Amino acid sequence: MRVPQLAISREGRDTLWLLAMLALIMAPHAARLPLWCAVGATLAMLWRAHMAWRDSRLPPRWVLLVALATCVGLTFLTHRALFGREAGVTLVVVLTGLKTLELRARRDAFVVTSLGFFLILTQFLYSQSIVLAALMALAVWGLMTSLVLAQRPLGRPPLMTVAREAGRTLVWGAPLMLVLFLLFPRIGPLWALPSDAQARSGLSDSLTLGNVAELALDDSIAMHLRFEGTPPTPSEMYFRGPVLDDFDGQTWRTRRASRDRVEDIEHHPIDTRGPAIRYQLTMEATHARILPLLEATLKVQTPPQQAALRLERRGLAWTMGNALHERIQLDAQAWTQFRHGVSHTPQELATWVQLPRGFNPRTIAWSQSFRRNPALAQATPRQLVQAVLAHIRQENYSYTLAPGNDEVSPDQPQPHQVDRFWLDRRAGFCEHFASSFVVVMRAMGVPSRVVTGYQGAELNTVNGLYIIRNSHAHAWAEYWQAGEGWVRADPTAAVAPERIDRSRPLAAPRSGLAGALPQFDSPIWRQGKAFWEATNHRWNVWVLQYSRGRQQQLLGKLGWDANDWTDVARALTIALSGIALAGVGWLWLTRERLHQSPWLQPMGQVHRALVKAGIPPPDGLAPASALNWVHALQNLGPTADERQANLVSQMVSALQALDTLRYGPNLDTAGQPIKPRQQVAQARPLRRSIEEAARQWRAHRAKVRHRAH
């Protein structure tokens, strides 16, 4: 049974297609737009779709003017401005929605389509991910289809036929796009303008309990690493961030004096042992100045293809001159065996045993009581650390991403968070263990401090890179030992060694229906995730990070001086000219050819011979057919000259035989079909006899005329 087609007009169908493409383009903006803007644009396009479906009349112009004034006013009230990225995108979205309500002519379709292309560009002000790029490529194809439809106002061209033609147009333009991307002079990296990356490191100059645990729930990628040679073990992968020295009872902060180089490299050199570990790091935009690099990274440089960065090292911590708003790559060298801070003076060490008064009194009392143990009377800082770590292992401490909110009794006020964790709850994340451990050590007179950063890495088996996610965020402690300097102590390893030794961070707790269902973590899923992350990394490095430096490398390999703009312009001109010539050649090769009949040449020779003999040609196109020449010869009328009559009769017979051979049965004596070129070969004697008779007829006529004179 044949399904009847929908009774919708050509204009309605084209309008619905354009509205669908606009909805596809606006969809990624929905979460960023004000609620009134998203709802208003949606209602406007739904209203226009209803009118297209019903072929009803468009709203009067005064309705659009009132809606326009309302939207401009709401935009100003929402953003306090009419210019800028947020306000501009809001206005473009609402104006596009309102413009569809007066979509009635080809000119309006061109305007709306142009607004659609502009909306595609606004998407990349927020993100340039490969998914968004693919989605916008689909939208470009849809808008190109609308343009082709607008250029064909007559009839009802099939939608898929027009879509294929638009797709071919995009494919033809791909080489030009590639050449412009590779060779067009670049002011900066592709991603420098929008600051697209939304990742955050969560590492700052301060730490309040709960910050790192919150970051650990974020599974997004923070860094990619590629090691040259044997990589360090997971337990050695500590990526050092800020050192937190001062504690006010609730928040740890980096001491301002540390920024003024308390650990100045010249006064406190870093002693390294063993071979260096060379690695390349690709860091996502963190919008912070901190560079959490592998301990102890002492040498860092930017690759040649990337603009130089202003980097600064303070002790073992690295920072940038400006906040990191774009993805960067670094080449670095680190040593896993090192000593630092050995030569601190007693005055300097005294600052790392200070604790605020009035905070966590029970933990401080417990620490002092623990220190008075006769077995620890002569203990060194290392022995005290081992004793405290043994206490953590032996007691009921647990490592969790969700410490919970236990009720607090009146004698345990909220500010005493270390008391609550160390003596009551005994369940927490790495930041709880690190900060409480440092409080305990300082209460026993051991210089110590908190360090934040990342710990561990996950190997991507597809591209061989190590991935550091935001969920690898970690906090640990350092204590000072005479003759050794600062020594790392990770109390988390005492209660949850799997957190330090495994390549992946612990999974975040799940609640609700997700907690009741088994976690989907099959090998196929993990392999697919690894493949996607490897693909996304290649997109980031090869496309989004194609900067001026990479362009210079490419042109240098091609033999051009990338520092000379004349050479760059010459290379671009040659490439564009080559594409233009290739396009012309392709058009010539694929041009529509007229297949000439093999009979055209012999009939032309017959036609010229008869015309040259003085016989009036038949009316119509030349060369005339054999049958038309027969009629022309017969129209010459009877003649008393027997010689002339015989020649005419001879030409008529040959022409009739030629016509029979051309249009008669194409079979040989055995009944097999004869090809046209074989027929032309068989007609060669007939053609020659006609030419000879025409020549004799012309010569005979000349003699008769000569005798008459």
ROVO-984612 format. One record per residue (C-alpha): residue in one letter; x negated, y negated, z. Coordinates in steps of 0.2 Angstrom, whole numbers, padded with zeros to 4 digits, always signed. Each point is the difference from the previous one (the first is absolute). Example, Ala and Ser with C-alpha at 12.3 -4.5 7.8 and 13.67 -1.06 7.14 Angstrom:
REM ROVO-984612
a-0062+0022+0039
s-0006-0017-0003
END
This chain:
REM ROVO-984612
m+0000+0000+0000
r-0007-0017-0005
v-0001-0012+0014
p+0007-0017-0005
q-0012-0015+0000
l+0002-0014+0013
a+0010-0015-0008
i-0012-0013+0004
s-0006-0014-0012
r-0017-0002-0007
e-0002-0016+0010
g+0006+0008+0016
r-0012+0015-0003
d-0015-0011-0003
t+0004-0011+0015
l+0001+0015+0012
w-0017+0006-0006
l-0007-0017+0003
l+0008-0001+0018
a-0007+0017+0004
m-0018-0005-0005
l+0002-0016+0011
a+0006+0011+0015
l-0015+0011-0002
i-0011-0015+0000
m+0008-0008+0015
a+0001+0016+0010
p-0018-0001+0008
h+0004-0018+0005
a+0015+0005+0010
a-0009+0003+0017
r-0009-0017-0002
l+0014-0011-0005
p+0012-0009+0012
l+0016+0010+0003
w+0011-0013-0008
c-0011+0000-0016
a+0000+0019-0002
v+0019+0001+0003
g+0003-0015-0011
a-0010+0006-0015
t+0007+0018+0002
l+0018-0007+0000
a-0003-0011-0015
m-0007+0014-0011
l+0014+0012+0005
w+0013-0013-0004
r-0009-0003-0017
a+0000+0019-0003
h+0018+0001+0004
m+0003-0014-0013
a-0010+0010-0013
w+0009+0016+0003
r+0017-0009-0002
d-0005-0012-0013
s+0008-0014+0011
r-0004-0018+0000
l-0015-0008+0008
p+0003-0011+0016
p+0002-0019-0003
r-0015-0011+0001
w+0005-0009+0016
v-0001+0017+0009
l-0018+0002-0005
l-0005-0018+0004
v+0008+0002+0018
a-0009+0017+0002
l-0017-0008-0006
a+0001-0014+0012
t+0004+0012+0014
c-0014+0011-0004
v-0013-0014-0001
g+0007-0007+0017
l-0002+0018+0008
t-0017+0002-0007
f-0006-0017+0008
l+0008+0005+0016
t-0008+0017+0000
h-0017-0005-0005
r-0001-0018+0004
a-0006-0003-0017
l+0004+0002-0018
f-0018+0004-0006
g-0012+0013+0005
r+0000+0019-0002
e+0014+0005+0011
a+0012-0014-0005
g-0005+0001-0018
v+0004+0019-0001
t+0017-0003+0009
l+0005-0013-0013
v-0005+0010-0015
v+0010+0015+0006
v+0016-0010+0004
l-0002-0010-0017
t-0002+0016-0009
g+0016+0007+0008
l+0010-0016-0004
k-0007-0001-0018
t+0007+0017-0004
l+0018-0008+0004
e-0002-0011-0015
l-0008+0014-0011
r+0010-0002-0016
a-0011-0003-0015
r-0017+0006-0007
r-0008-0016+0007
d+0006+0004+0017
a-0007+0018-0001
f-0017-0007-0005
v+0000-0011+0016
v+0006+0014+0011
t-0013+0012-0007
s-0014-0013+0002
l+0005-0002+0019
g-0001+0019+0001
f-0018-0001-0006
f-0004-0014+0012
l+0008+0011+0014
i-0012+0014-0005
l-0015-0011+0003
t+0007-0006+0017
q-0001+0019+0006
f-0019+0000-0001
l-0001-0015+0012
y+0004+0013+0014
s-0007+0016-0006
q-0010+0008-0015
s+0002+0018+0004
i+0001+0013-0013
v+0018+0004+0004
l+0005-0018-0002
a-0010-0002-0016
a+0009+0016-0008
l+0017-0007+0005
m-0004-0017-0007
a-0006+0009-0016
l+0017+0008-0001
a+0008-0016+0002
v-0010-0008-0014
w+0005+0014-0011
g+0019-0004+0005
l-0002-0018-0003
m-0008+0003-0017
t+0014+0010-0005
s+0012-0014+0005
l-0010-0012-0012
v+0001+0012-0014
l+0019+0002+0002
a+0001-0019+0000
q-0009+0000-0016
r+0013+0011-0008
p+0017-0009+0002
l+0009+0010-0013
g+0007+0018+0001
r-0003+0011+0015
p-0017+0007+0000
p-0003+0015+0011
l-0007-0004+0017
m-0013+0014+0000
t-0006-0005-0018
v-0003-0018+0005
a-0009+0006+0016
r-0011+0011-0010
e-0005-0014-0011
a-0003-0011+0015
g-0011+0014+0007
r-0010+0001-0016
t-0003-0019+0001
l-0007+0001+0017
v-0011+0015-0005
w-0007-0011-0015
g-0004-0014+0012
a-0009+0011+0012
p-0017-0001-0008
l+0001-0019+0000
m+0005+0000+0018
l-0015+0012+0004
v-0012-0012-0009
l+0006-0015+0009
f-0001+0009+0016
l-0018+0005-0002
l-0007-0015-0010
f+0010-0015+0004
p-0010-0012+0012
r+0004+0004+0018
i+0001-0014+0013
g+0001+0013+0014
p+0006+0017+0004
l+0017+0005-0005
w+0007+0001+0017
a-0008-0016+0007
l+0015-0011-0003
p+0014+0010+0008
s-0009+0008+0015
d+0011+0016-0003
a-0007+0012+0013
q+0011+0001+0015
a-0011+0011+0010
r-0006-0007+0017
s-0015+0007+0010
g+0008-0004+0017
l-0017-0004+0006
s-0002-0017+0008
d-0010-0009+0014
s+0012+0005+0013
l+0009+0016+0005
t+0016+0002+0010
l+0006+0018+0005
g+0011+0006-0014
n-0008-0009-0015
v-0010+0015-0006
a+0014+0012+0004
e+0011-0010-0011
l-0013+0000-0014
a-0002+0018+0001
l+0017+0003-0006
d-0005-0008-0017
d-0005+0013-0012
s-0006-0013-0013
i-0017+0001-0007
a-0013-0013+0008
m-0016+0006-0009
h-0008+0012-0012
l-0017+0007+0002
r-0012+0009-0012
f-0016+0007+0008
e-0016+0003-0009
g-0007+0017+0006
t+0007+0009+0015
p+0013-0010+0009
p+0000-0002+0019
t+0011+0012+0010
p+0017-0006+0006
s-0006-0002+0018
e-0013-0012-0007
m+0012-0011-0010
y+0002-0015+0011
f+0004-0016-0010
r-0004-0014+0012
g+0011-0015+0002
p+0000-0014+0013
v-0008+0003+0017
l+0012-0006+0014
d-0010-0006+0015
d+0012-0011+0011
f+0016+0007+0009
d+0013-0011+0008
g+0010+0014+0007
q+0011+0002-0015
t-0010-0004-0016
w-0018+0004-0005
r-0008-0013-0011
t-0017-0003-0008
r-0010-0012+0010
r-0003-0016-0009
a-0019+0001+0005
s-0001+0016-0010
r+0005-0010-0016
d-0015-0011+0004
r-0011+0015-0001
v-0003+0006+0017
e-0006+0016-0008
d-0011-0010-0012
i-0009+0012-0012
e-0017-0008+0003
h+0001+0002+0019
h+0009+0017+0001
p-0006+0010-0015
i+0009+0016-0005
d-0011+0015+0000
t+0005+0013-0013
r-0006+0018-0002
g+0003+0013-0014
p+0005-0003-0018
a+0012-0013-0006
i+0017+0004-0006
r+0005-0009-0016
y+0018-0003-0004
q+0011-0010-0010
l+0016-0008+0008
t+0015-0006-0008
m+0010-0010+0013
e+0018-0006-0002
a+0006-0018+0004
t+0001-0001+0019
h+0003-0019+0001
a-0014+0000+0014
r-0018-0004+0000
i-0005+0017+0008
l-0009+0013-0010
p+0001+0017+0010
l-0016+0008-0007
l-0008+0017+0004
e-0011-0001+0016
a-0013-0005-0002
t+0001-0009-0016
l-0015-0012-0002
k-0001-0003-0019
v+0015-0006-0010
q+0001-0007-0018
t+0013-0003-0012
p-0001+0009-0017
p-0006-0009-0015
q+0017-0001-0008
q+0008-0009+0015
a-0003-0017+0005
a-0011-0002+0015
l+0008-0001+0018
r-0006-0010+0015
l-0003+0014+0012
e-0007-0002+0018
r-0006+0013+0013
r+0001-0003+0018
g-0008+0015+0009
l+0009+0015-0009
a+0016-0009-0004
w+0002-0008-0018
t+0011-0014-0004
m+0004-0011-0016
g-0001-0018-0002
n+0019-0001-0004
a+0015+0012+0002
l+0000+0014-0011
h+0015-0003-0012
e-0005+0011-0014
r-0007+0018-0003
i-0019+0001+0001
q-0014+0012-0003
l-0016+0001+0010
d-0016+0011-0001
a-0007+0003+0017
q-0013+0010+0010
a+0004+0007+0017
w-0010+0010+0013
t+0009+0012+0012
q-0015+0001+0012
f-0003-0017+0007
r-0003-0010+0016
h+0005-0018+0003
g+0000-0013+0015
v-0014+0009+0009
s-0008-0017+0005
h+0015-0008+0008
t-0004-0010+0016
p+0008+0002+0016
q+0009-0017-0002
e+0007+0006-0017
l+0005+0017+0008
a+0010-0008+0014
t+0013-0007-0012
w+0005+0018-0005
v+0004+0005+0018
q+0012-0014+0003
l+0019+0004+0004
p+0014-0012+0003
r+0006-0002+0018
g+0017+0005+0005
f+0003+0013-0015
n+0000+0019+0002
p-0005+0001+0018
r+0004+0019+0002
t-0012+0004-0015
i-0014-0010+0007
a+0002+0008+0017
w+0000+0017-0008
s-0015-0004-0009
q-0010-0006+0015
s+0006+0015+0010
f-0006+0011-0015
r-0017-0009+0000
r-0002+0004+0019
n+0000+0018-0003
p-0017+0007+0007
a-0003+0010-0016
l+0000-0017-0009
a-0010-0010+0012
q-0016-0001-0011
a+0009+0003-0017
t-0005-0009-0016
p+0013-0008-0011
r+0000+0015-0011
q+0003+0012+0015
l+0014-0012+0005
v+0008+0001-0017
q-0001+0019-0001
a+0008+0001+0017
v+0015-0012-0005
l+0002+0010-0017
a+0000+0016+0010
h+0014-0007+0011
i+0010-0004-0016
r-0002+0018-0006
q+0004+0008+0017
e+0015-0011+0004
n+0017+0000-0009
y-0004-0014-0013
s+0008+0002-0017
y-0003-0009-0016
t+0016-0007-0009
l+0006-0013-0012
a+0015-0003+0010
p-0005-0003+0018
g+0018-0004+0005
n+0007-0013+0012
d+0001+0007+0017
e+0009-0010+0013
v-0011-0011+0011
s+0002-0001+0018
p-0001-0017+0009
d-0017+0004+0008
q-0006+0003-0018
p+0003-0016-0010
q-0001+0000-0019
p-0017-0009-0001
h-0009+0015+0007
q+0001+0010-0016
v-0017+0009+0004
d+0007+0006+0017
r+0016+0007-0008
f-0010+0009-0013
w-0015+0006+0010
l+0009+0005+0016
d+0018+0003-0004
r+0005+0004-0018
r-0017+0007-0006
a+0007+0001-0018
g-0006-0013-0013
f-0008-0004-0016
c-0019-0003-0003
e+0002-0018+0005
h+0006+0005+0017
f-0014+0012+0003
a-0013-0012-0007
s+0006-0016+0010
s+0003+0010+0016
f-0017+0009-0001
v-0009-0017-0002
v+0009-0007+0015
v-0005+0016+0010
m-0018-0002-0005
r-0001-0018+0004
a+0008+0003+0017
m-0015+0012+0003
g-0012-0013-0006
v-0004+0007-0017
p-0001-0013-0014
s+0013+0006-0013
r+0011-0007-0013
v+0014+0005-0013
v-0003+0002-0018
t+0014+0001-0013
g-0001+0007-0018
y+0004+0016-0009
q-0005+0018+0003
g+0000+0014-0012
a+0004+0001-0018
e+0010+0011-0012
l-0008+0008-0015
n+0010-0001-0016
t-0004+0016-0010
v+0005-0008-0016
n-0013-0014-0002
g-0012+0005+0014
l+0003-0016+0010
y+0003-0002+0019
i+0015-0009+0005
i+0002-0011+0015
r+0018-0004+0004
n+0006-0012+0013
s+0006+0015+0010
h-0019+0003+0003
a+0000-0016+0010
h-0009+0004+0017
a-0008-0007+0015
w-0014+0006+0010
a-0013-0006+0013
e-0018-0004+0002
y-0010+0000+0016
w-0018-0006+0003
q-0014+0012+0005
a-0017-0006+0004
g-0013+0005-0013
e+0014+0005-0013
g+0010-0016-0001
w+0019+0001-0005
v+0006+0018-0001
r+0017+0005-0007
a+0012+0009+0012
d+0017+0005-0008
p+0012+0006+0014
t+0013+0005-0013
a-0012+0014-0005
a+0001+0007+0018
v+0019+0002+0000
a+0003+0002-0019
p-0016+0006-0009
e+0010+0005-0015
r+0003-0019-0003
i-0018-0002-0002
d-0006+0016-0009
r+0014+0002-0013
s+0001-0009-0016
r+0017-0007+0001
p+0008-0010+0014
l+0013+0007+0011
a+0018-0001-0006
a+0011-0013+0007
p+0015+0006+0011
r+0017+0002-0009
s+0017-0003+0007
g+0018+0003-0005
l+0003+0011-0014
a-0018+0000-0006
g-0005+0006+0017
a+0012+0015-0002
l-0006+0005-0017
p-0017+0009-0004
q-0013-0012-0007
f-0002+0002-0018
d-0019+0002-0003
s-0002+0014-0013
p-0016+0002-0010
i+0009-0006-0015
w+0006-0015+0008
r-0018-0004+0007
q-0007+0003-0018
g+0013-0011-0008
k-0003-0014+0013
a-0019+0001-0003
f+0002-0001-0019
w+0011-0015+0002
e-0012-0009+0012
a-0015+0004-0012
t+0010-0007-0015
n+0005-0016+0010
h-0018-0002+0005
r-0006+0001-0018
w+0014-0013-0005
n-0007-0012+0014
v-0018+0002-0005
w+0001+0001-0019
v+0014-0012-0003
l+0003-0012+0015
q-0018-0001+0004
y-0005-0004-0019
s-0009-0016+0004
r-0012-0012-0008
g-0014+0011+0006
r+0007+0016-0008
q+0003-0010-0016
q-0018-0005-0001
q-0005+0018+0002
l+0011+0005-0014
l-0006-0013-0012
g-0018+0003+0005
k+0002+0018-0005
l+0007-0006-0017
g-0015-0011-0003
w+0008-0017+0004
d-0006-0013+0012
a+0015-0001+0012
n-0008-0016+0008
d+0002-0009-0016
w+0018-0005-0004
t-0004-0002-0018
d-0005+0019-0001
v+0016+0004+0010
a+0011-0010-0012
r-0009+0009-0015
a+0003+0017+0007
l+0018-0004+0004
t+0002-0007-0018
i-0008+0015-0008
a+0011+0012+0010
l+0016-0010-0004
s-0005-0001-0018
g-0003+0019+0000
i+0017+0003+0007
a+0008-0011-0013
l-0009+0009-0014
a+0005+0016+0007
g+0018-0005+0001
v+0000-0006-0018
g-0008+0016-0005
w+0013+0010+0009
l+0014-0010-0007
w-0007+0003-0018
l-0002+0019+0003
t+0018+0001+0007
r+0008-0011-0012
e+0016+0006-0009
r-0006+0007-0017
l+0010+0002-0016
h-0003+0017-0007
q-0002-0002-0019
s+0007+0013-0012
p-0013+0009-0010
w+0011-0004-0015
l-0003-0019+0002
q-0017+0000-0009
p+0004+0011-0016
m+0017-0009-0002
g-0009-0016+0001
q-0012+0005-0014
v+0015+0005-0010
h+0009-0017+0004
r-0015-0010-0005
a-0003+0010-0017
l+0018-0002-0005
v+0000-0019+0004
k-0016-0002-0009
a+0008+0008-0015
g+0012-0014-0001
i+0015+0010+0007
p+0011-0011+0011
p+0000+0007+0018
p+0015+0005+0009
d+0007-0012+0013
g-0005+0003+0018
l-0016+0004+0010
a-0015+0006-0009
p-0005+0013-0004
a+0016+0005-0007
s+0006+0018+0001
a-0002+0012-0015
l+0019+0001-0002
n+0001-0020-0001
w-0013+0000-0014
v+0010+0013-0009
h+0015-0012+0000
a-0011-0014-0005
l-0007+0009-0015
q+0017+0006-0005
n+0006-0018+0001
l-0012-0005-0014
g+0013+0005-0012
p-0002+0011-0017
t-0015-0004-0011
a-0002+0004-0019
d-0019+0003+0003
e-0001+0019+0002
r-0018-0001+0008
q+0007-0012+0014
a+0015+0010+0003
n-0011+0016+0002
l-0011-0009+0013
v+0015-0006+0010
s+0008+0017+0000
q-0017+0007+0005
m-0001-0012+0015
v+0018+0003+0005
s-0003+0019+0000
a-0016-0002+0011
l+0009-0012+0012
q+0014+0012+0002
a-0012+0014+0004
l-0009-0011+0012
d+0016-0004+0009
t+0005+0018+0001
l-0017+0005+0007
r+0001-0014+0013
y+0018+0003+0006
g+0004+0018-0005
p-0003+0016+0010
n-0017-0001+0008
l-0003+0019-0003
d-0013+0009-0010
t+0003+0015-0011
a-0002+0011+0016
g+0013-0010+0009
q-0013-0008+0012
p+0002-0019+0004
i-0011-0012-0009
k-0008-0014+0009
p+0003-0018-0007
r-0019-0002-0005
q+0001+0017-0009
q+0015-0007-0010
v-0010-0016-0004
a-0014+0011-0007
q+0012+0009-0010
a+0007-0016-0007
r-0017-0006-0006
p+0003+0006-0018
l+0017-0008-0001
r-0007-0016+0006
r-0014+0000-0013
s+0012+0005-0014
i+0011-0015+0005
e-0015-0012+0000
e-0006+0006-0017
a+0017-0001-0008
a+0001-0018+0007
r-0017-0004-0007
q+0005+0007-0017
w+0017-0009+0001
r-0009-0017+0003
a-0012+0003-0014
h+0013+0005-0012
r+0011-0016+0004
a-0016-0010-0003
k-0002+0007-0017
v+0018-0002-0005
r-0001-0019+0005
h-0016-0002-0010
r+0008+0007-0015
a+0015-0011+0002
h-0011-0015+0000
END
